[in-house]
Amino acid sequence: MNVAYEIVGHGPALLLLHAFPLDRRMWRETAASLADRYRVISFDFRGFGESPMGDGPASLERWADDAAALLDTAGVPIASVAGLSMGGYVALAFAARHPARLGALVLGDTRAGADSPEGKKGRDDGIALVRSRGAAAFVDPMPGRLLSARASEELKRRVRELGGSQAPEAIAGALAAMRDRPDRTGELGAIACPALVMVGSDDALTPPAEARAMARAIPGCKLVELAGAGHLANLEAPDAFTRALGDFLDAESPVD
Ligand code: MLT
């Protein structure tokens, strides 16, 4: 499966996994800021951005396997892997399925647990909505949940544009994949590489208390809370996000 990807910069490899319902364009600022010392790889999950849907149902595990295949294509044996929100679910799947490829793990504004029954119901409602009314109608109210109350109108517009440009079937497939994802809480103690959990202090979807619990469950894990940022913390606090990520990687990431 050929996914759409881009690679910028030189140095140890850093693979960035995007959130829902966005694509690799959400990493523009992060990638540009770290390209002076990292080889930053980002890609669109199947069906999102410029990647084709491919066959079969969307699955977080498949996307994790696509990530490993992309590292093969790029000639990268071991990478630091950073995922935000849905990208964090994929990063955890990657950690479970490809532990030998993982140099360091960064989990941003995400959780290890499965959806609650109400959460699963919300996914089903979302699938019905996006199929009947399209991506823009589904995405339109999302900035209110994905961003803090302080977010600029320009950023809200960018999130709506990114999300509204996705194929409805990609959104529906990702909703089903997230609804059906396993509870990986019990796997956190087995993560053997350096790890960092980051969370926006105003993240209403995956709040700081959950991030703290997740960080406590991963041996030696560091925790950074980004003051004033909501769920899409890398978009809302790009400088603080990149600084925290870069400081962690500079200290921990393997050298190619
Ligand atoms: C995301 O930002 O990727 C999503 O909010 C994750 C989710 O809906 O669980």
Residues whose N, C-alpha, C, O or C-beta is under 5 A from the ligand:
A	BS01	MLT	A19 F20 L84 S85 M86 G87
